[in-house]
Amino acid sequence: MAGIDFRFEYSGLEELLKSPAVGAIAKRLADRMAEQIGDDADVNEFVTDRAGASVGVPAHLQTRDGALTRAAAAVGLQVHSPR
């Protein structure tokens, strides 16, 4: 499109990815996953190069039942195996 000047600013992207708003989105999704799994799920929030949240379960729940994979799918996330 002619007449549009767009510049990608890495500092702005970094600020956005570390923002409380992005962290809150990740936390909401992690909490929804944890609800699907039950009491054995553990949610942790973090900020590294971006804000995020993780969900942990005892290994047997993932290996036996695919608890994390099923919970991710239930909240609309896609899970891909490493290549």
Contacts in CASP RR format, 6 or more apart in sequence:
PFRMAT RR
TARGET T0000
AUTHOR 0000-0000-0000
METHOD contacts of the structure
MODEL  1
MAGIDFRFEYSGLEELLKSPAVGAIAKRLADRMAEQIGDDADVNEFVTDR
AGASVGVPAHLQTRDGALTRAAAAVGLQVHSPR
14 49 0 8 1.000
16 22 0 8 1.000
17 49 0 8 1.000
17 50 0 8 1.000
17 51 0 8 1.000
18 47 0 8 1.000
18 49 0 8 1.000
18 50 0 8 1.000
18 51 0 8 1.000
19 51 0 8 1.000
20 51 0 8 1.000
22 50 0 8 1.000
22 51 0 8 1.000
22 52 0 8 1.000
23 45 0 8 1.000
23 47 0 8 1.000
23 51 0 8 1.000
23 52 0 8 1.000
23 53 0 8 1.000
26 45 0 8 1.000
26 51 0 8 1.000
26 52 0 8 1.000
26 53 0 8 1.000
27 43 0 8 1.000
27 45 0 8 1.000
27 52 0 8 1.000
27 53 0 8 1.000
29 53 0 8 1.000
29 75 0 8 1.000
29 77 0 8 1.000
30 43 0 8 1.000
30 45 0 8 1.000
30 52 0 8 1.000
30 53 0 8 1.000
30 54 0 8 1.000
30 55 0 8 1.000
31 43 0 8 1.000
31 53 0 8 1.000
32 71 0 8 1.000
32 74 0 8 1.000
32 75 0 8 1.000
33 41 0 8 1.000
33 43 0 8 1.000
33 55 0 8 1.000
33 68 0 8 1.000
33 71 0 8 1.000
33 72 0 8 1.000
33 74 0 8 1.000
33 75 0 8 1.000
33 77 0 8 1.000
34 41 0 8 1.000
34 42 0 8 1.000
34 43 0 8 1.000
34 55 0 8 1.000
34 71 0 8 1.000
36 70 0 8 1.000
36 71 0 8 1.000
36 74 0 8 1.000
36 75 0 8 1.000
37 55 0 8 1.000
37 57 0 8 1.000
37 61 0 8 1.000
37 67 0 8 1.000
37 68 0 8 1.000
37 71 0 8 1.000
40 57 0 8 1.000
40 58 0 8 1.000
40 61 0 8 1.000
40 67 0 8 1.000
41 55 0 8 1.000
41 56 0 8 1.000
41 57 0 8 1.000
41 67 0 8 1.000
41 71 0 8 1.000
42 55 0 8 1.000
42 56 0 8 1.000
42 57 0 8 1.000
43 53 0 8 1.000
43 54 0 8 1.000
43 55 0 8 1.000
43 56 0 8 1.000
44 53 0 8 1.000
44 54 0 8 1.000
44 56 0 8 1.000
45 51 0 8 1.000
45 52 0 8 1.000
45 53 0 8 1.000
46 52 0 8 1.000
46 53 0 8 1.000
46 54 0 8 1.000
55 68 0 8 1.000
55 71 0 8 1.000
56 68 0 8 1.000
57 67 0 8 1.000
57 68 0 8 1.000
61 67 0 8 1.000
61 68 0 8 1.000
62 68 0 8 1.000
62 69 0 8 1.000
68 79 0 8 1.000
69 79 0 8 1.000
72 78 0 8 1.000
72 79 0 8 1.000
73 79 0 8 1.000
END
